[in-house]
Amino acid sequence: MKAHVLCGLDRIHTIDELLLGKRIGLMTAPTGIDHQLRSGIDTIAERYHLTALFGVEHGIRGDIQAGGKVDTYRDPATGVMVYSAYGKNDHFSDEMLDAFDVLVFDIQDVGARFYTYLYSLAYAMQACARAAKPMVVLDRINPIGGLKRAGTILDVRYRSFVGDYELPTQYGLTIGEYARYVKDYLHLDTALTVVPLSGWQRALYLDDTDVPWVAPSPNCASLSAALCYIGTCVFEGSNLSEGRGTTLPFEVIGAPWLDGAALEKRMASLGLEGVHFRRTSFSPTFSKHAGQLCHGVQMHVLDRERCDAFAAGLLLMDTIQAMEPERFSFIPWEEGIYGIDLLLGTGEYREGKQTAMQLITAHRPGVEAFSQRMKPYLLY
């Protein structure tokens, strides 16, 4: 029997006194749906006075690929102006702030530090604090559970839009709990209201509940992808395909020059718990190695309680580097800035100062300390 869970949007009526009679701005995405899969845009437009919509990466309708430009336009369904809160407009302008009295945030996160929605929320909170405007976060499940924390703690020298604040890679908070933490971390003097979940417990993954799954971004189409993403997103900073342009993004990793059979054997020899890497081949339709036959592995999470996805992904990268030292490379995202450093929140790995296991071991105390610091912010 799946747990019956209501998200913040399902319970928005509990804060009618805060929203009725006010101009409402809504920052949302396709995941902003209620238990009947109805968009929060429609619910809020009907129940309250919706005056502005704010799109993050991928847009309010999810029709923009990663990194794509989000323009200002008028939403044809509601007639409300849609402003971009991504790219050059990720910090709210005066025009954007003037469009609402209360800002509501309702977007599903995936529980990974490099998801840009986290920082869109934080920037919006900073803007509301400057303008002395209240903010509401409609809480949602952390789809990969709320107990496990793993990975590296971000060194703020490597802060970016795919990693800010001293968070672990897998941080184990709901989006509402994260907002409570960021409010204190940034010392924001703003009125923050979190509408909590009903029926959720920290041990529950999304598929343990009756909450509908909607892809939070075009390349995270399933819960399996979200589980793997914690570990395989690092391949975005390399010359290997992370599966973009296939039906299994972040589950398959490969390149035209890689020996998938040999890689499968090497990964099996590591004896990693709860995960198996199976040889596979694929041809991406876009992104890295588009139109080329790639060989590599598919990551299968067999036991998500025992699997450390972050360690598995980084050890996979270690193994591929050892197999193909002349062909493997890290790629810069900008002049002198390497994506792997931003994703890991440190340059130690790319610079060869630490192996995967050395990096993981070095960061375990920081991850544990983060877990202790988060206790005052937990709602469940």
Helices and strands as residue ranges (DSSP letters): G 9-15, H 16-19, E 23-28, H 40-47, E 49-55, E 73-74, E 81-84, G 87-89, H 94-97, E 102-106, H 117-131, E 135-138, E 150-153, G 156-158, E 168-170, H 175-185, E 192-195, G 206-208, H 223-232, G 233-237, E 252-255, H 260-269, E 275-282, E 294-301, H 309-323, E 332-334, E 337-338, H 339-344, H 356-373, G 375-377
